[in-house]
Amino acid sequence: MNANDLIKARERLELWRNTPLTWDPVKGGKHPLVCWDDEKTYELGSDPEGTRFTAIRNRMMTGHYYPPDVLEFFGDWIEEQRELRPGDRVLQRARLFGPFPNPCLWAMTEIFVAEADVDTCSIGYVTTKHHFGRGIWRATLTRPEGRLSLTVRSTAGPGSFWFWIGLPIGRALMLRARRRAVEAFRSL
């Protein structure tokens, strides 16, 4: 983000900081009429020394899970120069047209899991009222027997009038973000 975008992001983060959640990570939430329950495991290749695991883990835990041409995260942890932790509010900026920063969609989520050890890393968030969708998302990276595996689980559906209007576009953006993250991890 450039300096002007960072100022706007800080303002929006403060404005939306206390926005109510629309999903509970334990109890769940009200499923919309159209709801996608996805679970997919991606094999990311060999990693006998664990260097690729460390690189991907660092991206996940610092809020750089997605390539910036798809989705950018902003929040307190960036300015505090620390890793994500449960309870962090995440301002998301989704680019609609790849390398072009605008037009974009802004949304707010809350981290419910952010944990890592020597061969497992997991991050996850739930939506707030300032999100076009409603649901929960979680990604878990593992390194069984020197190979990398990423499992992504999500429950998502429209949470706003605009998502209902652009339902096919919303789903396409969700799948594009997932695909681009996996591509980026495979290329490390």
Order of alpha helices (4+ residues) and beta strands (2+ residues): alpha-beta-alpha-beta-alpha-beta-beta-beta-beta-beta-alpha-alpha
